Amino acid sequence: MKKVPREKELFRPTLERIRGRADILYPEKLVYTQQEAAKIMGISARKLRERGIQGDVTAEQLALIYS
């Protein structure tokens, strides 16, 4: 029987905060460019790349990395 990976403890609250900011800044989008994601997170695009985020990104991907 295969185990289902557990969600990180802070994933849900982090996702809610990221989605809240993203909805204010980019209400019509679900996928964000590097520059948009950096603005949502309040950091530089370089910092995103240092965390391994390249190309377009979703709020869920951001929450996984930052939770």
Secondary structure, 3 states (H helix, E strand, C coil): CCCCCCCCCCHHHHHHHHHHHHHHHCCCCCEECHHHHHHHHCCCHHHHHHCCCCCCEEHHHHHHHHC
